């Protein structure tokens, strides 16, 4: 339960190495929402940003999780372990895990719950799944020399997914703790950002549907937009559905 920060990625990666499931939780969650998510997924520990303690403390009263398994990031909270000093293993510590547990590793992302209670979408990443990942990357203009600006919350599929693609390519990433228009523009200029992923507002790059959807934001690379736009739909439920309509857009641009 954190904003966009390096520790979020460390916890996700560390859980995977141990064969555990990492559950992404919005840092805006109320105590009641946190209680539901923790009970529904069977949480054994909660790693949270220290200034979010008021919501976590309230939720703690309804959860059967040991005190030492509440781990604070970025600040000390009385009665909780501190991520930087108590939770992380020392440098040079040998990692010991059971054989084959990597295949059990998972990332769980909950839907927004707009039509009912949030439902956990479980992502497992078997070794034979890399082919599909590389196919997806091949359909996008992502490059190994990109500088990717993460603007969406990392608990959302879009942000974490594209950051993962970026890491696979060995590219550079810049994290925004939350989206702010002015800061976004400053970071683009400062770091020479080449890619970003997020929800598009408006319909400047949207075309009438050709596949049953009301409208789709398609590939666009022309004098009007000056950028390349590629859509992904239903990322949480469908693990990303890329609708590439480059030929159609190029035809209409002429």
SEMARFI-507420 format. One line per 8 residues: number of its first residue (from 1); for each residue x, y, z of C-alpha. Coordinates in nm, 3 decimals, padded with zeros to 5 digits, always signed. Each point is the difference from the previous one (the first is absolute). Layout:
N
NUM) X Y Z; ...
This chain:
254
1) +00.000 +00.000 +00.000; +00.227 +00.271 -00.136; +00.022 +00.281 -00.247; +00.237 -00.039 -00.293; +00.340 -00.058 +00.155; +00.290 -00.246 -00.042; -00.101 -00.201 +00.307; -00.326 -00.095 -00.174
9) +00.203 -00.170 -00.272; +00.235 -00.161 +00.250; -00.287 -00.160 +00.191; -00.164 -00.124 -00.320; +00.326 -00.150 -00.128; +00.096 -00.145 +00.338; -00.335 -00.170 +00.040; +00.043 -00.156 -00.341
17) +00.344 -00.137 +00.085; -00.151 -00.168 +00.307; -00.291 -00.147 -00.194; -00.249 +00.221 +00.182; -00.289 +00.208 -00.130; +00.033 +00.379 +00.016; -00.334 +00.182 +00.022; -00.006 +00.357 -00.129
25) -00.214 +00.234 +00.211; -00.095 +00.360 -00.071; +00.161 +00.245 +00.240; -00.336 +00.178 +00.004; -00.176 -00.303 +00.152; -00.212 +00.057 +00.308; +00.034 -00.221 +00.305; -00.316 -00.191 -00.096
33) +00.128 -00.058 -00.353; +00.336 -00.119 +00.131; -00.169 -00.242 +00.239; -00.204 -00.150 -00.285; +00.302 -00.038 -00.230; +00.223 -00.147 +00.271; -00.260 -00.255 +00.107; -00.101 -00.087 -00.355
41) +00.354 -00.075 -00.113; +00.113 -00.156 +00.329; +00.275 +00.256 +00.062; +00.283 -00.112 +00.230; +00.170 +00.341 +00.019; -00.063 +00.362 -00.100; +00.277 +00.226 -00.128; -00.113 +00.362 +00.006
49) +00.128 +00.354 -00.037; +00.041 +00.149 +00.345; -00.230 +00.300 -00.050; -00.284 -00.241 -00.086; +00.010 -00.145 +00.351; -00.333 +00.152 +00.116; -00.197 -00.215 -00.250; +00.220 -00.305 +00.064
57) -00.030 +00.041 +00.378; -00.378 +00.009 -00.023; -00.005 -00.307 -00.224; +00.241 -00.182 +00.232; -00.274 -00.026 +00.265; -00.198 -00.234 -00.229; +00.287 -00.208 -00.137; +00.174 -00.308 +00.136
65) +00.351 +00.102 -00.104; +00.288 +00.000 +00.249; +00.137 +00.339 +00.106; +00.344 -00.076 -00.141; -00.154 -00.060 -00.342; -00.107 +00.362 -00.037; +00.299 +00.151 -00.176; +00.042 +00.375 -00.031
73) +00.183 +00.161 -00.293; +00.161 +00.342 +00.026; -00.058 +00.064 +00.370; -00.023 -00.159 +00.344; -00.336 -00.116 +00.135; -00.014 -00.119 +00.360; -00.060 -00.375 +00.019; +00.073 -00.062 -00.369
81) +00.312 -00.123 -00.172; +00.190 +00.257 -00.205; +00.052 -00.112 -00.361; +00.348 +00.149 -00.037; +00.147 -00.133 +00.325; -00.206 -00.296 +00.123; -00.144 -00.159 -00.314; +00.276 +00.002 -00.259
89) +00.274 -00.263 +00.024; +00.354 +00.125 +00.036; +00.233 +00.032 -00.295; +00.147 -00.333 -00.103; -00.275 -00.209 +00.160; -00.053 -00.321 -00.195; -00.350 -00.050 -00.136; -00.142 -00.341 +00.089
97) -00.329 -00.104 -00.157; -00.165 -00.331 -00.074; +00.056 -00.145 -00.345; -00.261 +00.093 -00.258; -00.178 +00.266 +00.207; +00.060 +00.257 -00.274; -00.286 -00.158 -00.192; -00.232 +00.075 +00.295
105) +00.086 +00.370 +00.003; -00.284 +00.233 -00.085; -00.111 +00.360 -00.010; -00.362 +00.066 +00.104; -00.175 +00.314 -00.118; -00.354 +00.074 +00.113; -00.264 +00.143 -00.229; -00.155 +00.334 +00.097
113) -00.324 -00.160 +00.122; -00.230 +00.241 -00.180; -00.263 -00.273 -00.051; +00.052 -00.183 +00.329; +00.280 -00.102 +00.231; +00.352 +00.023 -00.147; +00.122 -00.329 -00.147; +00.360 -00.112 -00.002
121) +00.157 -00.057 -00.341; +00.290 -00.242 +00.052; +00.300 +00.035 -00.228; +00.244 -00.287 -00.022; +00.306 +00.019 -00.218; +00.110 -00.347 -00.111; +00.320 -00.016 -00.199; -00.188 -00.100 -00.315
129) -00.201 +00.322 +00.029; +00.297 +00.210 -00.110; -00.087 -00.069 -00.363; -00.329 +00.186 +00.036; +00.172 +00.287 +00.179; +00.254 +00.037 -00.279; -00.280 -00.012 -00.256; -00.169 +00.289 +00.177
137) +00.322 +00.201 +00.012; +00.051 -00.070 -00.369; -00.333 +00.166 -00.078; +00.099 +00.322 +00.173; +00.270 +00.258 -00.080; +00.183 -00.068 +00.329; +00.381 +00.007 -00.020; +00.294 -00.088 +00.223
145) +00.116 +00.363 +00.005; -00.335 +00.137 +00.118; -00.049 +00.216 +00.307; -00.340 -00.104 +00.135; -00.193 +00.232 +00.232; -00.231 -00.187 +00.240; -00.301 +00.224 +00.065; -00.279 -00.243 +00.094
153) -00.006 -00.162 +00.345; +00.213 -00.314 +00.010; -00.291 -00.189 +00.155; -00.169 +00.036 -00.341; +00.067 -00.253 -00.277; +00.096 +00.266 -00.253; +00.282 +00.152 +00.201; +00.149 -00.324 +00.128
161) -00.040 -00.178 -00.332; +00.176 +00.259 -00.210; +00.269 +00.050 +00.261; +00.062 -00.376 -00.020; +00.028 +00.014 -00.380; +00.240 +00.290 +00.042; +00.213 -00.205 +00.242; +00.008 -00.300 -00.233
169) +00.146 +00.224 -00.269; +00.258 +00.141 +00.240; -00.130 +00.354 -00.042; -00.011 +00.281 +00.256; -00.301 +00.087 +00.215; -00.097 +00.312 +00.196; -00.266 -00.028 +00.273; -00.258 +00.267 +00.083
177) -00.153 -00.052 +00.344; -00.327 +00.132 -00.144; -00.103 +00.176 -00.320; +00.028 +00.378 -00.012; -00.013 +00.170 -00.343; +00.269 +00.259 +00.066; +00.238 -00.253 +00.153; -00.065 -00.239 -00.289
185) +00.117 +00.261 -00.250; +00.301 +00.090 +00.213; +00.109 -00.364 +00.025; -00.046 -00.057 -00.373; +00.236 +00.289 -00.069; +00.247 -00.080 +00.279; +00.042 -00.370 -00.080; -00.068 +00.010 -00.376
193) -00.294 -00.237 +00.048; -00.095 -00.203 -00.308; -00.293 -00.214 +00.124; -00.275 +00.004 +00.259; -00.322 -00.191 +00.061; -00.324 +00.126 +00.146; -00.367 +00.074 -00.046; -00.071 +00.240 -00.283
201) -00.247 +00.279 +00.062; -00.204 +00.136 -00.288; -00.026 -00.140 -00.349; +00.269 +00.180 -00.197; +00.157 -00.327 -00.110; -00.312 -00.214 -00.002; -00.162 -00.148 -00.308; -00.348 -00.146 -00.060
209) -00.018 -00.362 +00.097; +00.079 -00.280 -00.242; -00.036 -00.281 +00.252; -00.314 +00.064 +00.199; +00.138 +00.250 +00.250; -00.147 +00.355 +00.011; +00.340 +00.144 -00.085; +00.361 -00.105 -00.003
217) +00.320 +00.192 +00.042; +00.220 -00.141 -00.272; +00.356 +00.022 -00.120; +00.069 +00.354 -00.116; +00.324 +00.145 -00.132; -00.057 +00.313 -00.204; +00.029 +00.377 -00.002; -00.325 +00.040 +00.196
225) +00.102 -00.196 +00.311; +00.377 -00.014 -00.030; +00.012 -00.310 +00.220; -00.075 -00.369 -00.023; -00.311 -00.115 +00.187; -00.079 -00.366 +00.055; -00.301 -00.124 +00.201; -00.028 -00.283 +00.249
233) -00.345 -00.101 +00.120; -00.117 -00.193 +00.307; +00.353 -00.046 +00.126; -00.098 -00.139 +00.340; -00.256 -00.252 -00.120; +00.156 -00.100 -00.331; +00.370 +00.055 +00.069; +00.016 +00.264 -00.272
241) -00.174 +00.001 -00.337; +00.194 +00.193 -00.260; -00.211 +00.136 -00.283; +00.242 +00.119 -00.268; -00.167 +00.185 -00.282; +00.305 +00.159 -00.163; -00.110 -00.072 -00.361; -00.337 +00.162 +00.059
249) +00.150 +00.309 +00.162; +00.264 +00.037 -00.270; -00.270 -00.026 -00.266; -00.214 +00.269 +00.164; +00.300 +00.227 +00.057; +00.079 +00.019 -00.371
